[in-house]
Amino acid sequence: MHQAERTTCVIAGGGPAGVMLGLLLARAGVEVTVLEKHADFLRDFRGDTVHPSTIRLLDELGLGAGFRALPQSRLGNFRLPTPDGDITLAAFDQLKPPYNYVAMVPQWELLNFLVDAARDEPRFTLRMNTEVTGLLYDGGKVAGVAYRTRDAQSAAGELRAELTVACDGRGSVLRREAGLLPREFPVPFDTWWFRLSRNKDEQGQIASLTPRFAGNEVLLALTRKDYYQIAYIAEKGADARLRAEGVERFRERIARLRPDLADRVGEIGSMDDLHMLDVKLNRISRWHKPGLLLIGDAAHAMSPAGGVGINLAIQDAVAAAARLAGPLLRGRLTERDLAAVQKRRWLPTVVVQNVQRLLHKVIFGPAVTVGLAGPPGPVVFAARKLPWLRKLPSLMIGFGPRPEHAPGFARRRPAAVVGPSAEAAPPAVPGTAPGPEQPGDDHG
C-alpha cells in the first residue's frame, strides 16, 4: 500500500500551458505539482513559435532577457504567391517594437527555461516520467489523479488535490476520463514535418514565410538558426499512399515545390524522417467539472495555420492563474471560478478557430483538393491597394483577440543574464515590480 499524496493543484502535462500555469500559481504561493509522462522535453516538431503576446508576458514576468538568450531565429513576414508576384498578408515588422516579430525557439529550450524559473519557487514540483492514467473522485467532485511512473520501477500511485488541471494535449486522457467530447470541425489537410540544412550563405537571413504551391501540394519552410523546418501539406489521409510511394518519390515532390532546395533533398534518408501531424480542429463546449479544468489543446485543438496553438495555450494558463490563485489560497475554489476561466478564454478561442476555418476553406482546402493555389481575388486586391490592412493579420497572429497580461502577484523585475544574448533586453515593462495586490485581484 502506498501512502496517500496530496497537493493543492495537480497539473497533468508538462507542455507550455502546464509549466506556465505551474510557474504562475507557485509565484502566488499555491502548492502545485506538474506531472509529465516523458523523461525529458526533447521532441522535434512541436510548437516552436513564440509570438509577441508570449514575449511580452515573459518580460512582465522578469524573464525576457533570459528568453532572448535562448537559441532562436525570427520569422519574416507572411506572404502568398500570386501570378503577378508575392503579396504580403501579415507584416510583423509593422508592429510596435520590441514585440514586432515571431521567435522560433525549440520547445524543449523554452520548457527547460520555464521549469528553471519555476524551480526557484518553493511550492513548485515537477515530476517527470509520471503518466496520468485516470481521475479520482470524492462524491461528484474530481479529487485528484491516478498515475503510473514510466521508469524501471513502474509504480502506480494517487495524487489528491483541490484542483486538477488537464494540460495533456489534444489526445487528453483526463478529457476522455471526464466524458467530455470535443466538437470536431472538418480539416482538409495533414502536415508532414522534416528538416533540411541551410547553406552558410543562407544563414543569418530573416526570410519571408511564403508557401509554395504545385498541383495538390503545398510546401512551407520555416527558417531556423541553421536549418529549415519544412512542412509538406497534402490532402488528409494521404500518409499511407506517400509512404508506399517511397522516399525517392517524396524527394522529387520536394524538389519540384522548392527547386532551390533540390541539392539537399538527399538528407531525407527515409520516410521515417517525416513526422506526420494528423491535423485537428476542435473544442469542447464545457471546459470544467467540479474540481477539474481543461485548458490548451485539451480544451481546443488548433490547426497549425498561423502557428498560434502554443500561444493560445499559454494565454489560457495566464487567465487561469489570475482567476484561481486567490480561491485556491483561501481554500474556497468553486466551479464558478473555473467557469470564469472559460468565459474569459472562450471568445479568443472561437475567433481564432473561425479564422483558421476560413483559411482552410479559401486557401488550403482548394490547394490540396483541386490544385487551386493562391489567395482569392478580393484578398489580393486588398493587400495590394490597402497596405495598412497588413497589420490586422499580424495583430491577430501575434497577439490574438484578447491577449493576457501577467497578474501582479507573478511579476518580477528583470533578472540579469550572464553570457551572450540573442539581442539586448528591451526596456523594463511598466508594472513588472511585485505589486501590493493579492492573488485573484488582477484579472486583466
ABEGO torsion letter per residue (X at the ends): XBBBBBBABBBBEABAAAAAAAAAAAAAGBBBBBBBABABABBBGBBABBBAAAAAAAAAAGAAAAAAABBBBBBBBBBBBBAAEBBBABBAAABBOABABBBBBBAAAAAAAAAAAAAABAABBBBBGBBBABBBBBEABBAEBBBBBABAAGBBBBBBBABBBBAAEAABAAAAAAGBBBBBBBBABBBBBBBBBBBAAABGBBBBBBBBBBEABBBBBBBBAABBBBBBBBBBGAAAAAAAAEAAAAAAAAAAABAAAAAAAAABABAAABBBBBBBBBBBABABBBGBBBBEAAABBBBABGGAAAAAAAAAAAAAAAAAAAAAAAGABBAAAAAAAAAAAAAAAAAAAAAAAAAAAAAAAAAAAAGBBEBBAAAAAAAAABAAAAAAAAAAAAAEABBBBBBAAABBBBBBBBEBBABBBBBBBBGABBBABBBGABAX
